[in-house]
Amino acid sequence: MRKAFTLVEILIVVVILGIIAAIVIPRFSNASATARASMLGDQLRVTRMQIEVFKAQHVGVPPGYPQCNRSQTPTEDAFVQYMTGFSDSAGTMNPVSGRRFGPYLREVPVNPVNDKSSVLVLAYGDEFPTQASDQYGWIYQPSTLKFKADSTGADEDGKAFFDY
């Protein structure tokens, strides 16, 4: 007499494999969302740190003000120029690396959640938004040094991307 699996034994194995798959597959399918959230946190941390470094090296003036002059309205162009270029402590730009400071970033990073790299730069006195709009990659307020992701949604723990 040959020994073989019965139909009931095979069904039990299939059910057990199905239960294991139901537990494991959602963890793998959520891996890309977890990676985007982690990348967002890292990009925010690095950019915030580089904003602080720029301010320390430029006589207390944060990036975004044209010619490092606080009396001017900050702009996205000035922010990008100062963060990705070379300058001296007075904010004079030079495309050659002979200047003392910079670049702080190779480029403004792409927000991994909404795939945008544009920066909404708020002037002094402008209210910082209370929620994300997904129109920009980032929101930056030089007067307060706030730098946030303009991303709606939340991570797997329920923390809003805007609150990172």
matplotlib code that plots the C-alpha trace (Angstrom):
import matplotlib.pyplot as plt

x = [0.0, 1.4, 1.4, 0.0, -1.5, -5.3, -7.4, -8.0, -4.3, -3.7, -6.5, -5.2, -1.7, -3.3, -5.4, -2.3, -0.3, -3.2, -3.2, 0.5, 0.3, -2.5, -0.3, 2.9, 1.8, 0.4, 3.8, 5.6, 3.1, 3.4, 7.2, 7.3, 5.0, 7.3, 10.4, 8.8, 8.0, 11.5, 13.0, 10.8, 12.0, 15.6, 15.3, 13.6, 16.3, 19.2, 17.6, 16.7, 20.3, 21.7, 19.4, 20.8, 24.4, 23.8, 22.3, 25.3, 27.8, 25.9, 25.8, 22.4, 20.6, 18.8, 18.7, 15.9, 16.6, 18.1, 21.6, 21.2, 19.3, 16.4, 14.7, 13.9, 11.1, 12.4, 12.0, 12.2, 14.9, 17.1, 16.5, 17.5, 20.4, 21.9, 21.3, 22.9, 25.6, 28.7, 28.7, 30.7, 29.5, 27.8, 25.8, 27.7, 27.2, 29.9, 29.4, 33.1, 34.1, 36.5, 33.9, 34.1, 30.6, 28.3, 26.8, 24.6, 22.5, 23.3, 19.7, 16.4, 15.3, 12.1, 9.5, 9.1, 5.4, 4.2, 7.1, 7.5, 10.6, 9.2, 9.4, 6.7, 8.8, 6.7, 7.5, 7.8, 4.4, 2.8, 0.9, 2.3, -0.3, -2.0, -2.3, -0.7, -2.1, 0.1, 0.8, 4.5, 7.1, 8.1, 7.0, 9.7, 9.4, 12.9, 11.8, 11.0, 13.2, 10.2, 10.7, 7.9, 6.7, 3.7, 2.3, -1.2, -1.6, 0.0, 2.4, 1.5, 1.4, -1.1, 1.3, 0.6, 3.5, 2.9, 3.8, 7.2]
y = [0.0, 3.4, 6.2, 9.5, 12.7, 12.8, 15.6, 16.9, 17.1, 19.0, 21.4, 22.1, 22.9, 25.2, 27.1, 27.5, 28.9, 31.2, 32.6, 33.1, 34.9, 37.1, 38.2, 38.7, 40.2, 43.5, 44.1, 43.9, 46.0, 48.8, 48.8, 51.5, 53.8, 53.3, 54.0, 57.3, 58.4, 57.6, 59.4, 62.4, 62.5, 62.3, 65.0, 67.3, 66.7, 67.4, 70.5, 72.0, 71.4, 73.0, 76.0, 76.4, 76.1, 78.7, 81.1, 80.6, 81.3, 84.3, 86.6, 85.3, 85.7, 82.6, 81.6, 83.1, 86.8, 88.3, 89.5, 88.3, 91.5, 90.9, 94.1, 92.4, 89.9, 86.3, 84.3, 80.7, 81.7, 83.2, 80.2, 77.8, 79.9, 80.2, 76.5, 75.2, 77.8, 79.3, 82.5, 84.5, 85.6, 88.7, 86.7, 87.6, 84.7, 83.3, 80.2, 79.3, 77.3, 80.1, 81.4, 80.4, 78.8, 76.4, 74.6, 73.3, 71.1, 69.7, 70.5, 71.1, 67.6, 66.1, 65.5, 61.7, 61.8, 64.2, 64.2, 68.0, 70.1, 73.6, 75.7, 78.1, 80.8, 82.9, 86.5, 88.0, 88.3, 85.7, 83.1, 79.6, 77.2, 75.0, 72.1, 70.9, 71.7, 69.4, 72.4, 72.6, 70.1, 72.2, 75.2, 77.5, 80.6, 82.2, 84.5, 81.4, 78.9, 76.6, 74.1, 71.5, 69.1, 70.3, 66.8, 65.6, 62.2, 60.3, 57.6, 54.1, 55.3, 58.0, 60.9, 63.6, 64.2, 67.9, 67.4, 65.8]
z = [0.0, -1.0, 1.4, 0.1, 1.3, 1.7, 0.2, 3.7, 4.5, 1.3, 2.0, 5.5, 4.1, 1.4, 4.1, 6.3, 3.4, 2.5, 6.1, 6.1, 2.7, 4.0, 6.9, 4.9, 1.6, 3.0, 4.8, 1.5, -0.5, 2.1, 1.9, -0.9, 1.2, 4.2, 2.1, 0.8, 4.3, 5.5, 2.6, 3.2, 6.9, 5.8, 3.2, 5.7, 8.3, 5.9, 4.3, 7.7, 8.9, 5.8, 6.2, 9.7, 8.5, 5.8, 8.4, 10.7, 7.8, 6.5, 9.5, 10.7, 7.4, 6.3, 2.6, 0.5, 0.8, -2.4, -1.8, 1.8, 2.5, 5.0, 3.8, 0.5, 0.0, 0.0, -3.2, -4.4, -6.9, -4.2, -1.9, -4.7, -5.8, -2.3, -1.3, -4.6, -5.3, -3.9, -2.0, 0.5, 4.0, 2.6, 0.1, -3.0, -5.5, -7.7, -10.0, -9.4, -6.3, -5.2, -2.8, 0.7, 1.4, -0.4, -2.1, 0.7, -1.5, -5.0, -5.9, -4.1, -3.4, -5.0, -2.4, -2.5, -1.6, -4.3, -6.7, -6.7, -5.9, -6.1, -2.9, -1.7, 0.1, 2.5, 3.2, 6.6, 8.1, 5.8, 7.8, 7.6, 6.2, 8.7, 6.2, 3.0, -0.4, -2.6, -5.0, -4.1, -2.9, 0.1, 2.1, 3.6, 5.8, 6.2, 9.1, 11.3, 9.5, 9.1, 6.3, 5.7, 3.1, 1.2, 1.1, 2.0, 3.5, 6.3, 7.0, 8.2, 11.8, 10.9, 11.3, 8.6, 6.2, 6.7, 10.4, 9.8]

ax = plt.figure().add_subplot(projection="3d")
ax.plot(x, y, z, "-o")
ax.set_aspect("equal")
plt.show()
